[in-house]
Every structure is written in structure tokens, then in C-alpha cells.
Amino acid sequence: METGSNSDSLDKAETSNGRGNKLGSMLPKIEPFVPKRDQNHNPRELRSWAKRTGFVSHLSGETGTASSTERFDSSTGFHVGKSGRDQTAGGSSPKIEIDPVLGRTRPNMGVEIEMDSGSGSGSGQGRKTAADGNGLGEKVEERKVGLNGNGVENGNGNGKGNGVASVTPLVVEEKDEEGKGKRDVEIGMYPEGEEHGHEGGNGHHPGLKVGLRDNPGFGALIYYGLQHFLSLAGSLIFIPSVMVPAMGGTDKDTATVISTMLLVSGISTILHSYFGTRLPLVQGSSFIYLAPALVIINARDYRNLTEHKFRHIMRELQGAIIVGSIFQSILGFSGLMSLLLRLINPVVVAPTVAAVGLAFFNYGFPQAGSCIEVSVPLLLLVLICTLYLRGISIFGHRLFRIYAVPLSVTITWIYAFFLTAGGAYDYKGCSPDIPSSNILVDECRKHAYTMKHCRTDASNAWRTAAWVRIPYPLQWGVPIFHFRTSLIMIIVSLVASVDSVGTYHSASLLVSSKPPTPGVVSRGIALEGFCSLLAGIWGSGTGSTTLTENTHTINITKMASRRALVFGALFLILFSVVGKVGAILASIPLSLAAAILCFMWALVVAVGLSTLQYTQTASFRNITIVGVSLFLGLSIPTYFQQYQPESILMLPSYFVPYAAASDGPVHTINEQLDFSINALLSMSMVVTLLVAFVLDNTVPGSREERGVYIWSCAEDVATDPSLQLDYSLPRKFSSLCCCSSCLRA
């Protein structure tokens, strides 16, 4: 390596301090650490996950950073190899302020490279020298090292022997506005590839109570597992409360679908924890599949069905979900998802996920408003718990923040029970058990809707459900396959994959793990397709995917153990075979379910938009793309939804937006293709994804501006043992699977 201006300035500074002559005969001329300008990131050198994934502009991947293969060669024989095998304890390395992108010293901008104190006992004391290779007055610190008679540092620091100088990890420290330093990037060089990170041996991160690979004990695993699933209760159990009544199902059918969803969610979560990305992510029925399900449910062909309407529509949904899941599995197992990842970035993910929640604004409060005295208190209570009481800790646990949804629903449900028992919804001569279609008295017909939505005893699910019932495959009959519905679910499965990509990336940041490789992401998407296939066979009404709210749950619970998730999933499977559990959940009044769904959909919007934190949010390019995508994602479906005069007369107002498939403006020679195109363009998330995808990949913008996702590569897996422990398949399974190597790539 040629001696640069940095070392010249260092020598001049030493002489100016009056110590150059004294130390010149005993100190070697050690070159400052200057990174090479290459395009490869080395995980040993950039230990900070955020810096390695392009979320900070000066370490984004646009330009290369220093490589751990950098060698410090001087006349003294100071040398650092790639593997670090020549390192010995007790040494030290120079500390110099460098620009990690340009590979040279830079002006004093509050960034220093400092050194962790080594474990050796090398003699000497540190000294500070003013030096600036570019005349910029940089501050350089260098630790005096013990030398033997040949000018080579002794590994023991006692001035004897011929050991090679050892190098301790370098630490880049950034100073905040107050001038306080904070650790930002560790450049780890440890002997024999040993991993000494903050994760330790279990992948534990200081910001988490339980790390990804931690095992806190049997009791704690049960507690944390149940806690994790309870915090996601709103997403897991309330979708059937919307779907089944719209399909003409009974209260017993609602209870059965809830039990089926619990079973499929438990199985899918266990499979994903072992064979998917292996991140602590709950799999279940997502709101992404709710909108297309409502579109199919409200198709003109099914409006006049009277006999077995629920079963017929469910079989139609099963067939569509099975076809969509097969497409998703092919997308993952074939490796096409790895290619598609290059085009999926936060500017695409954020508006798409936000549109999933915004798509239900027509349904949310119009349904909740049917019983204003119950739904409004529930909304207020859940907001108080999540926002105003979130900092209150009880016995070391922030119960109001973690259990906001189940706690609010329970309290409001009890309140609604007292209203019902007190006669608030009793009307003379009217019975809530009589269907509205059979009510002959006009006065009772006016109150039928209120009784159905507000009374806690309106559901007969508890009386009709069995204590033990095991959901089984094809329980609703043989699936029905149609081209029009299958095409809809194929596109929706693509939207679900885009949503999962953003969740994978955000979750890996929260558990302080390095990002997964494209092969691991493809493996996760392929397994999601397989789990959706199980959902289609069992008949849960929706596909199975990674719940968007996972990142919010990990953030508030500080629990990231996949073992705990497996325990929680086992309890979910246990609850699914107890018929009365599904019956209790199905007995929740519809107004309460709609009110809590208003909060859950708003949370999905917030989680989606939070993805923009990884981009330059002040960029006019980004805010324009997001704004146009969301606006057109809401406006274009409204245009398609206005072509349905018959639907306005036959359907409730909150279902009219989902009935455009049969009466939309698109007319071709193929009626089934017309149905599919009208249905897809009437869904906000599909239009938003299409607009954002095209704009983000055609409008010029730098990688830092776009917040381009940078995934780990195969070289990272080979050099970083923690990456293998986080994402690699179980050893026994890998030995049996002939293609496991390509899946882990």
C-alpha cells in the first residue's frame, strides 16, 4: 500500500509535538486504515445492520466500503489477513478518522473511528496528534505499542518475542448534536472467524426481552407465545365476522370458520418458524384476502341463491385460493421471487399496504355505527390504551399497550352485556331470535337490525356448537374452480407477496438480525403459498400470509423468540378443536367487531406508511409517487364501482363497492375475463400496487433516495455464522432435502 498524505501529516504532527524524534526510532510507521473503493460489502466490517442495508446514504451500497481483506503493510511487518488468524491478544490498532465511502480522511464532521480496548497488556499510553492529510485539521489518535528489538510488536505486549501485531475491533462512533458519541458500526476482525457481537451466542439483542434464538424457559415460552398471539387477536378472529354473514352463513358456521382459521394459522406459523424465513412472524388470514373474498361473495350470480348459499360460495373461494396459492408457491420455489425483489422497494410497499387498510373505509364505521353506544366507547377505550396509557407499567409489563385490543373488547363486551340484560334493546313483541325476513310486524322490523348488531345474546353459536370439533379438509365440499375467480386470487397472491417482503425486511431490522438472502425470501414466499393451499383445502375463506401487524407486535412486546411463537401456535391448534372457543368468539356483537376492525385497518395503514422511514421521505419524487398511487388507488376503484345501479338497490351500502365485478365498464368477448378485470380494478390495493410499481421503477432516483432494499448475499452466509443460525433450515431437514442448499442460498 502506498503511503498517502494521511501518514505524512501524522509524522509532521508528531514532530510538532516534540515527540517525533523520541518515538521515531522505536515506533513503526503504521499506515492509517483506508478502505478500498469496491462494490462488495463485507459483513465483518459493517456490523451495523442499518448501515449495511442502504438506509443511510453514506453506506448505502451505491459505493463500496472497506473490505475486511484490507492489509496494513509497513516496513515493520504489521499485517492483517482476511480471516484474522494472524491476530493475537493484547495488541492494538491505529484509530483514524476516515470517510467510509471515499476511502480517505475527511473533515471533522463528528465521526471518529475509535478502538475497543484490547485484552492484552501492551505497555505505553495513548497520545493525541493533530494531523490532516488534506489540510482539514483532523484529529487522529494512535495507541503506543510495545516493540521488540526488531521493531515488531510482541503479541504479549512485553517487548519480547517475534509475535505479529494483533488488531482489536475498530468502532466507528457518531456524535449526536450534543457531541455525545454513540456506537454505530463495528468493524469486527476476530481470530478464526469467531463471532463476538451483541447477539452473543443466542442472537439476543439489547432492545428485546427475548431474542430470536433465545430460550427463556418453558414457562416464559408459554407466556410470551400467548402474549404474542393475543396482541394479534383482532386480525385472527374478526375476519369471519365480516365474511360469513355476507355469505348467508349461520352463527354456527361463523364459529366453525373461526376454529378453522385458528387451526390453519397455528400450523402455518409452525411451518414458517422451521421452514420459512424463520423470523418470528405469525401467519394467518390477512386483510389482503378479505377484499377479493367480498368481491366474489357479492357477485351477481350468488345474490339470488337461497339453498346452501354459504357452502357454494365457500367452495368457490376454496378453488380460487388453491389456484392462487399454487402460483405463489411456484413464484417462490422457481426463484422468480428473487428476480422480482430487485423491483420491490419501500416506495412500492408503503402505499400498497396502506391501501389494504384504506379499502375498508366504506365498511368500517357504517357497520359500527349501527350500535353507537357500544362501538364508540370501544374505539375510545382502545385508543386510550394504545396512546395515553402505553407508558404505564404494571409489574414490569406494559399491559395496556400489549393487550389493548383484547382488553378493550372484553371490557366493552361486558358493558354491552349489562345493556342487554338491563333491557336497553328490548322491544315490545319483538324477539331477536326471529330472522328479519320472517318478521311480520313493521315495528319489530325497524328494530331487527339493532337487535342483531347490539345484543350480546343475539348469537346462538354457544348453544349450537359442540364442545369438541376437529376441522377437517374439504369440510364444506369439493372446491369449485372458475377462471374468473382464480385469476383474481393469482393477482392478490402477488400483492400478498409484496406485503410479506416489506414485513420480512422490517422484522429482520427489529430482531437486529442481518437481512435475509433473496433465497430465504423466496423460500418464505413459497411456504406462504403452501400454507394458503392448506387454507384452501380446509376452507377458511381466505389465504394464509404473514400478518402485516407482526412488526407492530414485535415492537411493543419486545419478544422475538421463534420458540415462543411455536408454543403459542400449539395453543392455537388446541383451541381450534374446542368448539366452544370458536362459539364464544362468534358471539361477539357485530358492532363491536366492526369497531375494533376500524382500529385494525387504521393500524395496517400506519404500519404500511411507516415503511417510508427507510427512504428519503422529504424527496419530492417519493412523496409524489406515494401520493399519486394512493389517490388513484382510491379514485379509480370508485369509477368502476359506479356502474352498478342494480347493486345499489339490492345490497347494503357498505357492500356496494365490492359488487363492481358483475357490472363494471370493461366489456370484452369473454365474460369471465370481464369479471376478473372489473374486480381487480375495483380493488384499491391492486391499483395502488400497479401505479406505485410502474412509477418507482421508471422515475429516475438514487438508491439512497428510493431506500432500495439490500439483501444479504451468499458470501455473507459463508463469513457470518449468525446469519446461518438465523435463517438456515434445520440440520435434519437439510440433510434429507436434496435441494436445501439452493433454498438457503
Residue pairs with C-beta under 8 A, 6 or more apart in sequence:
1 31
1 34
1 71
1 72
1 73
3 29
3 31
4 31
4 32
4 34
4 104
4 133
5 105
5 133
5 134
6 32
6 34
6 96
6 104
6 105
6 131
6 133
7 29
7 31
7 32
7 133
8 133
9 131
9 132
9 133
10 32
10 129
10 131
10 140
10 142
11 20
11 29
12 131
13 129
13 130
13 131
13 140
14 20
14 23
14 24
14 129
15 21
16 130
17 127
17 129
19 127
23 144
26 147
26 151
27 144
27 145
27 147
28 74
28 75
28 76
28 78
28 147
28 151
28 153
29 74
29 75
29 76
30 72
30 74
30 76
30 78
30 94
30 142
31 72
31 73
31 74
32 94
32 96
32 98
32 105
32 140
33 66
33 70
33 72
33 93
33 94
33 96
33 98
33 113
33 170
34 66
34 70
34 98
34 103
34 104
35 64
35 65
35 66
35 67
35 70
35 98
35 100
35 103
36 64
36 66
36 67
36 70
36 103
37 63
37 64
37 102
37 103
38 64
38 67
39 63
39 64
40 64
40 67
40 715
41 52
41 61
41 64
41 65
41 710
41 716
42 65
42 66
42 67
42 68
42 69
42 719
43 52
43 514
43 712
43 716
43 719
43 720
43 723
44 68
44 187
44 188
44 189
44 719
44 720
45 65
45 66
45 67
45 68
45 187
45 188
46 52
46 59
46 65
46 185
46 187
47 185
47 186
47 187
47 188
47 197
48 184
48 185
48 186
49 508
49 509
49 512
49 513
49 514
49 515
50 56
50 509
51 59
51 184
51 185
52 59
52 514
52 515
52 710
53 505
53 509
53 515
53 709
53 710
54 60
54 61
54 614
54 703
54 704
54 707
54 708
54 709
54 710
55 614
55 707
57 616
57 704
58 99
58 100
58 101
59 65
59 100
59 101
59 185
60 703
60 704
60 708
60 710
61 703
61 708
61 710
62 702
62 703
62 704
63 101
64 101
65 100
65 101
66 100
66 103
66 187
68 82
68 84
68 187
68 189
69 82
70 80
71 79
71 80
71 81
72 78
72 79
72 80
72 93
73 79
75 151
76 147
76 151
76 152
76 153
77 152
77 164
77 165
78 153
78 164
78 165
79 86
79 164
79 165
80 86
80 87
80 167
80 189
83 192
83 193
84 167
84 189
84 190
84 191
84 192
84 193
85 191
85 192
86 164
87 164
87 166
87 167
87 189
87 190
87 191
88 120
88 155
88 163
88 164
88 165
88 166
88 191
89 118
89 119
89 120
89 155
89 166
90 118
90 119
90 120
90 121
90 122
90 155
90 156
90 157
90 166
91 118
91 120
91 122
91 145
91 153
91 155
91 157
91 165
91 166
91 167
91 168
92 115
92 118
92 120
92 122
92 143
92 145
92 166
92 167
92 168
93 115
93 143
93 165
93 167
93 168
93 170
94 140
94 142
94 143
95 112
95 113
95 114
95 115
95 140
95 141
95 142
95 143
95 170
96 105
96 113
96 140
97 105
97 106
97 108
97 111
97 112
97 113
97 138
97 139
97 140
98 104
98 105
98 106
98 113
99 105
99 106
100 172
100 185
104 133
104 134
105 132
105 133
105 134
105 136
105 138
106 134
106 136
106 138
107 134
107 136
107 137
107 138
108 136
108 137
108 138
108 139
110 174
110 175
110 179
111 172
111 173
111 174
111 175
112 139
112 141
112 172
112 173
112 175
112 181
113 170
113 171
113 172
113 173
114 141
114 170
114 171
114 172
114 173
114 181
115 143
115 168
115 169
115 170
115 171
116 168
116 169
116 171
117 168
118 166
118 168
120 155
120 156
120 157
120 166
121 156
121 157
121 158
122 143
122 145
122 146
122 153
122 154
122 157
123 144
123 146
123 157
123 158
123 159
124 143
124 144
124 145
124 146
125 144
126 141
126 142
126 143
126 144
127 141
127 142
127 144
128 139
128 140
128 141
129 140
129 141
129 142
130 137
130 138
130 139
130 140
131 138
131 140
132 138
145 153
145 157
145 165
146 153
146 154
146 157
146 158
146 159
147 153
147 154
147 159
148 154
148 159
148 160
148 161
148 162
150 162
152 162
152 163
152 164
152 165
153 163
153 164
153 165
153 166
154 160
154 161
154 162
154 163
155 161
155 163
155 164
155 165
155 166
156 163
167 189
169 186
169 187
169 188
169 189
169 190
169 196
170 186
170 187
170 189
171 183
171 185
171 186
171 187
172 184
172 185
172 186
172 187
173 181
173 182
173 183
173 184
174 181
174 182
174 184
175 181
175 182
176 182
186 197
188 195
188 196
188 197
190 196
193 719
193 721
195 720
195 721
195 722
197 722
198 204
198 205
198 206
198 512
199 205
199 211
199 512
199 722
202 211
202 213
202 214
202 215
203 211
203 212
203 213
203 214
203 511
203 513
203 722
203 725
203 726
204 210
204 211
204 212
204 213
204 214
205 211
205 511
205 512
205 560
207 512
207 558
208 511
208 512
208 558
208 559
208 560
209 224
209 557
209 558
209 559
210 216
210 220
210 224
210 558
210 559
210 560
210 561
210 564
211 511
211 560
211 561
212 279
212 280
212 511
212 513
212 560
212 561
212 562
212 726
213 561
213 562
213 725
213 726
214 561
214 563
215 221
215 561
215 563
216 224
216 561
216 564
220 564
221 561
221 563
221 564
221 567
222 567
222 571
224 557
224 559
224 561
224 564
224 567
224 568
225 564
225 565
225 566
225 567
225 568
225 569
225 570
225 571
226 567
226 568
226 571
227 402
227 403
227 557
227 559
227 568
228 280
228 282
228 553
228 557
228 559
228 564
228 565
228 568
229 236
229 282
229 568
229 569
229 571
229 572
230 402
230 403
230 406
231 402
231 403
231 405
231 406
231 553
231 556
231 557
232 282
232 284
232 547
232 549
232 550
232 553
233 405
233 406
233 409
234 405
234 409
234 596
234 597
234 599
234 600
235 284
235 285
235 286
235 287
235 547
235 549
235 600
236 261
236 262
236 265
236 282
236 284
236 285
237 258
237 261
237 262
237 585
238 588
238 593
238 596
238 597
238 600
239 261
239 285
239 287
239 290
239 541
239 542
240 254
240 257
240 258
240 261
240 541
240 586
241 254
241 586
241 588
241 590
241 593
242 290
242 294
242 363
242 593
242 594
242 597
243 257
243 290
243 293
243 294
243 297
243 541
243 542
244 253
244 254
244 257
244 310
244 541
245 254
245 590
246 294
246 297
246 298
246 655
247 253
247 297
247 309
247 310
247 313
247 314
248 305
248 309
248 310
248 313
249 257
249 310
250 310
250 464
251 459
251 460
251 461
251 464
251 586
251 587
252 460
252 461
252 464
252 465
252 583
253 310
254 459
254 461
254 586
255 461
255 464
255 465
255 579
255 582
255 583
255 585
255 586
256 465
256 469
256 471
256 475
256 582
257 539
257 540
257 541
258 582
258 585
258 586
259 469
259 471
259 575
259 576
259 577
259 579
259 581
259 582
260 471
260 475
260 538
260 539
260 540
260 576
261 284
261 285
261 540
261 541
261 542
262 572
262 573
262 575
262 576
262 581
262 582
263 471
263 538
263 572
263 573
263 576
263 577
264 284
264 285
264 531
264 534
264 535
264 538
264 540
264 544
265 282
265 283
265 284
265 285
265 544
265 569
265 572
266 569
266 570
266 571
266 572
266 573
266 576
267 531
267 534
267 569
267 573
268 283
268 284
268 528
268 531
268 534
268 535
268 544
269 281
269 282
269 283
269 284
269 565
269 566
269 568
269 569
269 572
270 566
270 569
270 570
271 283
271 527
271 530
271 531
272 278
272 281
272 283
272 524
272 527
272 528
272 531
272 546
273 280
273 562
273 565
273 566
273 569
274 566
274 729
274 730
274 733
275 523
275 527
275 729
275 730
275 733
276 523
276 524
276 527
276 528
277 504
277 516
277 520
277 521
277 523
277 524
277 727
278 520
278 562
278 726
278 727
278 728
279 504
279 507
279 508
279 511
279 513
279 516
279 524
279 562
280 507
280 511
280 550
280 554
280 559
280 560
280 561
280 562
280 564
280 565
281 503
281 504
281 507
281 546
281 547
281 550
281 565
282 546
282 547
282 550
282 553
282 565
282 569
283 528
283 531
283 544
283 545
283 546
283 547
284 544
284 545
284 547
285 535
285 540
285 541
285 542
285 543
285 544
286 496
286 499
286 542
286 543
286 544
286 545
286 546
286 547
286 548
287 356
287 357
287 360
287 548
287 600
287 601
287 604
288 356
288 492
288 495
288 496
288 499
288 543
288 545
288 685
289 321
289 492
289 496
289 542
289 543
289 545
290 360
290 542
291 356
291 359
291 360
291 658
291 683
291 684
291 685
292 320
292 488
292 489
292 492
292 679
292 683
293 317
293 541
293 542
294 655
294 658
295 488
295 658
295 659
295 660
295 661
295 679
295 682
295 683
296 302
296 313
296 316
296 317
296 320
296 485
296 488
296 661
296 679
297 313
297 317
297 658
298 647
298 651
298 655
298 658
298 659
298 661
299 659
299 661
299 662
299 675
300 646
300 647
300 659
300 662
300 663
301 662
302 309
302 312
302 313
302 316
303 650
303 651
305 312
305 313
311 476
311 477
312 480
314 476
314 477
314 539
314 541
315 476
315 477
315 478
315 479
315 480
315 539
316 479
316 480
316 482
316 485
317 485
317 536
317 539
317 541
317 542
318 476
318 479
318 480
318 536
318 537
318 539
319 479
319 480
319 481
319 482
319 485
319 486
319 536
320 481
320 482
320 485
320 486
320 488
320 489
320 536
321 489
321 532
321 533
321 535
321 536
321 542
321 543
322 479
322 481
322 533
322 536
322 537
323 481
323 486
323 489
323 490
324 486
324 489
324 490
324 492
324 493
324 532
324 543
325 493
325 529
325 530
325 531
325 532
325 533
325 535
325 536
325 543
326 529
326 533
327 490
327 493
327 494
327 529
328 493
328 494
328 496
328 497
328 525
328 526
328 528
328 529
328 532
329 526
329 529
329 530
329 533
330 336
330 529
331 337
331 340
331 493
331 494
331 497
331 522
331 525
331 526
331 529
332 522
332 523
332 524
332 525
332 526
332 527
332 528
332 529
333 522
333 526
335 519
335 522
336 522
337 497
337 518
337 521
337 522
337 525
337 526
338 518
338 519
338 521
338 522
340 497
341 501
341 518
341 521
341 709
341 711
343 693
343 697
344 498
344 501
344 502
344 693
344 709
345 615
345 696
345 706
345 707
345 708
345 709
346 502
346 611
346 612
346 614
346 615
346 706
346 707
346 709
347 612
347 615
347 622
347 625
347 626
347 692
347 696
347 706
347 707
348 498
348 689
348 692
348 693
348 696
349 498
349 499
349 501
349 502
349 608
349 611
350 502
350 608
350 609
350 610
350 611
350 612
350 626
351 608
351 609
351 625
351 626
351 629
351 630
351 633
351 688
351 692
352 495
352 498
352 499
352 608
352 629
352 685
352 688
352 689
352 692
353 499
353 502
353 548
353 604
353 605
353 607
353 608
353 609
353 611
354 604
354 605
354 608
354 609
354 630
354 688
355 608
355 629
355 630
355 633
355 634
355 684
355 685
355 687
355 688
355 689
356 495
356 499
356 548
356 604
356 605
356 608
356 684
356 685
357 601
357 602
357 603
357 604
357 605
357 608
358 601
358 605
358 630
358 633
358 634
358 684
359 637
359 683
359 684
359 685
360 597
360 601
361 601
362 653
362 654
362 656
362 657
363 594
363 597
363 654
363 655
364 594
364 597
364 598
364 601
365 375
365 594
365 598
366 653
366 654
367 453
367 590
367 591
367 594
367 654
368 375
368 376
368 379
368 591
368 594
368 595
368 598
369 375
370 449
370 450
370 453
370 454
370 590
370 591
370 594
371 450
371 453
371 454
371 589
371 591
373 419
373 424
373 454
374 412
374 415
374 416
374 419
374 454
374 589
374 591
374 592
374 595
375 591
375 592
375 594
375 595
376 595
377 412
377 415
378 408
378 409
378 412
378 592
378 595
378 596
379 595
379 598
379 599
381 408
381 411
381 412
382 404
382 405
382 408
382 596
382 599
383 599
385 400
385 401
385 403
385 404
385 407
385 408
386 400
386 401
386 404
389 400
389 401
390 398
390 400
390 401
391 398
391 401
392 398
392 400
398 556
399 407
400 407
401 556
402 556
402 557
405 596
405 599
405 600
408 596
409 588
409 592
409 596
412 592
412 595
413 456
413 588
413 589
413 592
416 454
416 456
416 589
416 592
417 456
419 425
419 454
420 454
420 455
420 456
420 457
424 454
425 432
425 447
425 450
425 451
425 454
425 455
427 443
427 444
427 447
427 451
429 441
429 443
429 444
430 439
430 441
430 443
430 444
430 447
430 448
430 451
431 444
432 451
432 452
432 455
432 457
432 458
433 460
434 444
434 448
436 445
436 448
436 449
436 452
439 445
439 448
451 458
452 458
452 590
453 589
453 590
453 591
454 589
454 591
455 589
456 587
456 589
458 589
459 586
459 587
461 582
461 583
461 584
461 586
461 587
462 580
462 583
462 584
462 587
464 583
465 579
465 580
465 582
465 583
465 586
466 579
467 578
467 579
467 580
468 577
468 578
468 579
469 577
469 579
470 576
470 577
471 538
471 576
471 577
472 538
473 537
473 538
474 537
474 539
475 538
475 539
476 539
479 536
479 537
482 672
483 672
483 673
483 676
484 672
484 673
484 675
484 676
484 679
485 676
487 673
487 676
487 680
488 676
488 679
488 680
489 543
491 680
491 686
492 543
492 683
492 686
493 529
493 532
493 543
494 689
495 685
495 686
495 689
496 528
496 543
496 545
497 525
497 528
498 689
499 545
499 546
499 548
500 524
500 525
500 528
500 545
500 546
501 521
501 525
501 709
502 608
502 611
503 546
503 547
503 548
503 550
503 551
504 516
504 521
504 524
504 546
505 515
505 709
506 551
506 611
507 550
507 551
507 554
508 514
508 515
508 516
509 515
510 551
510 554
510 555
510 560
511 554
511 560
513 722
513 723
513 726
514 712
514 716
514 720
514 722
514 723
514 726
515 709
515 710
515 711
515 712
516 524
516 711
516 712
516 726
516 727
517 711
517 712
517 713
517 714
517 716
517 717
517 727
517 744
517 745
518 711
519 742
519 743
519 744
519 745
520 727
520 743
520 744
521 711
522 743
523 743
523 744
524 546
528 544
528 545
528 546
531 544
531 545
532 543
532 544
532 545
534 544
535 542
535 543
535 544
536 543
548 604
548 607
548 608
549 600
549 603
549 604
549 607
551 607
552 603
552 607
554 560
575 581
576 582
612 622
612 626
612 707
614 707
615 622
615 705
615 706
615 707
616 622
616 704
616 705
616 707
617 623
619 701
619 705
621 699
621 701
621 705
622 701
622 705
622 706
625 692
625 695
625 696
625 699
626 692
628 691
628 695
629 688
629 691
629 692
629 695
630 688
632 687
632 688
632 691
633 684
633 685
633 687
633 688
633 691
634 684
636 681
636 687
637 657
637 660
637 681
637 682
637 683
637 684
637 687
638 657
639 665
640 660
640 664
640 665
640 678
640 681
640 682
641 656
641 657
641 659
641 660
641 682
643 660
643 663
643 664
643 665
644 656
644 659
644 660
644 662
644 663
644 664
645 663
646 663
647 656
647 659
647 660
647 662
647 663
648 656
651 659
657 682
658 682
660 678
660 679
660 682
661 675
661 676
661 678
661 679
661 682
662 675
662 678
663 678
664 674
664 677
664 678
664 679
664 681
664 682
665 678
666 674
666 677
666 678
666 681
667 674
668 674
668 677
680 686
681 687
696 706
712 723
714 745
716 723
717 723
717 724
717 727
717 728
717 744
717 745
727 744
728 734
728 744
729 737
729 740
729 743
729 744
733 740
734 740
734 741
734 744
737 743
